[in-house]
Amino acid sequence: ESVELSDTALTLQPEETAQLTYTVAPEEALADNVTYTSSDETVATVDAEGNVTAIADGTATITVDVNGVTAECEVTVATKAASTVGNSNNGSSAASSGQTQDSSAASSSSFEYGAIPFSLANDDTWWAIDQSDSAYWAVLNNINSMRAAGGLSALSPSSSLDAIADSRCDYQLVNDTLSHDGAQTPEILAQSQKSASEVCTGWQNSPSHYAVIMNPNFTQIGICCYFEIGGKTIWCCTFG
């Protein structure tokens, strides 16, 4: 009836590998015809056992097909610049652990604050930031600050990617989740942070999110944050 992969999103560096496994429901369902495929083998390959190998920067979708029922995992391959990675403790979430001095050039202390205008949501409904809000530009500037510290070009704001980011925030709200299911583009998500500085610090300190931000192939970004007067937030940045 359904198939789930062990991961719905992976971020790898070239030549890194990862193992995908699947589960089926109901548990007693017969899984006698299983195939794994990659949408772009120049980015990432997968063998018959679900072993994924990163090849080159970009994104690829790994699909498992079990008796005609499928599940997907989005793989982002990104080369991290040596000056921004340092010794990252093999994926430790503590970004300060072992990083070089260069990687702290875009530390949270230098981020633009970018407060969310919670007072606007005065009717107890969810509101969203857009390019008319300072928080939007603070996120953009903070992310470009990270990229500049790694010698990467700045991202340009994209109205079409903004619209996708908005729809992805809506998806999280409607489904009461924080999931990459149904993602149309590479994306990063977060919730509960009350400013651009806070959310960007979280993304910077997460190796998987940071790797997406530092993908040298990206040239554009979409930004959205849903918020309500009680202080809850849902964030999404989309990339292309």
N, C-alpha and C positions, 0 to 999 in steps of 0.2 A: 504493500500500500504506500509506503514511503521509504526514502533513503536519506540518511544524514551523513555528512562527512565530519571527520574529527576537527577540521578547521574550515571556516568559510572564507578566510582571508589570511594570506601569508605575506611577509616581507622578507626577502632574501637578498644577499649580495651574490654577484656572479660566482659560480662554482660551489655555492652552498647547496645543501640538500635538505629535504624534509620528507617525512613519512606521513602520507594520508591513509586513514583507515575509514571504513564505512560501517554503519549499523543499519539494519532494516527493521521495519515494523509491519506486521507483528513479528516477534522474535523468531517464531517458528517458520517464517516464510522461507521458501527455497530460493537460494541465491546461487544458481548454477551457471549463470552467464554474465560475467562481470568484465567490463572494459573501462580503462582510463584513457582519456584523450586530452590533448592540449590544443587550445585555439591558436597558439602561435609558438611553434617549436624553436623559433629563433630567440625567444625570450625565456621559455622554460619547457622542459620535457618531462614526461612522466612514463614510467614503465608499467608493466602489467600488474605489479604488486603495489602501485600507488606511491612509488618513490619519485619525488619531484627533484629535478636538478635545475638550478638557475643558470641561465646561459648568458644573457646580456640585458642591459637596462630596458625596462618597459613593463607592460602588464600582459598577462595571459590568463585565460580561464581554464582551469582543470576541471573536467567533467567526469564523473563516474556514472556508468550506466549499468544498472542491475536489473536484468530481465525487462528492459524498457522503461524503468523508472530511474530518473537522474537526480543528481545533486551536484553543486558547483562550488569551487573554491577559487577566489580571485588571488592571483599571485603577482605581487609587485616586486620587480627586481631593481635594486638601486645600488649604485656604487657610492659608498660613503667616502668623502674626501678625508685623507689622512689627518689633515689639520683640525678637523672637527670631531673626529672619532676618538683619537687617543686609544687608551685601553679601556674599552667600554664594558669590561667584565662579562663578555659574551652574552650580552642581552640583559644585563641587570637593569632594573627599572630606576636605579639610583644613578642618574646621569652624571652626578658630580664625582662618582667613584672612578678615579684613575684617568679622568679626561685631561687633555693637554690644556695649556693656558689659552691657546687660540680658540678652543671650543667654548670658552666662557665669555667670548666677546659679545655674544648675544644673550647673556644671562638675564634672568627675570628682572634684576635691578635696573637694567637699561631698557626694558620693555615699556612701551606706551601703555598707560593704565586702561583707557577705553571702557569707562563704566557703562553698564547696561541701564537704560532709562526706565527703571521699573515703575516709576510714578505714572508713566503713560498708560499702563495697563490698569486703569482705574475702574474697569467694569468687570473685573474678575475673569476676563477672557485672556487667551494667549495672544501675544503680539510678537512681531518679528522685526529685527533690524534689517536695514538695507543700506544702499550707498549714501543715503542722506544722514546716516548716524555716524557719530565719531567712533563708536565701538567697531564699526565695520573697518574703517581705515586704520584703526589701531591694530586690529588683527592682521591686516595686510602688511602694515609696516613692520610688525613684530616678526612675521614669517619671513619677510624679505631681509630682515636683519639677520636672522639665522642663516639664510642662504648666502648672504654677503660674507658672513664670517667663514663660510666654507668655500668661498671663491666662486659661487654660483650666481647666475643672472637673476634679476628680480622677476617676479611673477606679475602679470598684468591682470586687473580685474576684468571679469567676463560676465556680462549680463545673462548669457545663456547658462553658464555654470552657476551663477547666483540662483537662477530659477530651479536648477536641479537640487542645489543645496537646500533651498526652501522646501522643496517636495520631500527631501530626505528627512528634514526635521519634522515635517508633518507626519511622515511614516512612523517615526519613532514615537511621536505623541499618540497617534491613533492606536498603535499596536502596543503601547506601554512597554517599549523595549529599547535597547541600544544595540542595534544589530546592523551588519553590512548586507543582510539579505535584501536582494532586489536592487543593489547598487548599480547605477548606470555608468559611473566613472570611478576612478580611484578616489577615495575619500578618507577623511579622518573625522571621528565623532567624539563628543564629550558631553557631560551633563553636570549641572549643579554649580559650575564656576560663574562668578558674578561679574567678571571683567575680562577684557581682552588679555590683560597681563596674566591673570590667573590661568585662563585656559591655555594660553601659549606656553606658559611655564610647564604645565602638565604635559603638553604635547612634546616639548623639548626634552623632558625628563623620561619620556617613554621611547625606548629604542625603535619600536615598530612604527609609531606615529612619526618620529623624527626622520626615519628613513624615507617615508612618503614625502615629507616636506622637502627633503634634500635630494629628491630625484632630479637629476640634471636634464631629463627629457621634458619636464613640464615647463610650460611658458605662461599658462593662465591659471587663474584660481577663481572659484566661486565661494562666497561666504554667507552664512546665515546663522542667526541665533533666535530661537523661540524663547519667550520669557513671559512670566506672569507676575502679578503684583506681590505675591508671597515670596518671590526670590528664586523660584525654580527656573532652570534654563536647560535648553537642548541646543548643542552646537554642531555645526557641520561645515567642513570645507571640502570642496570638490576640486579636482585637478585635471588639467588637460594640456 
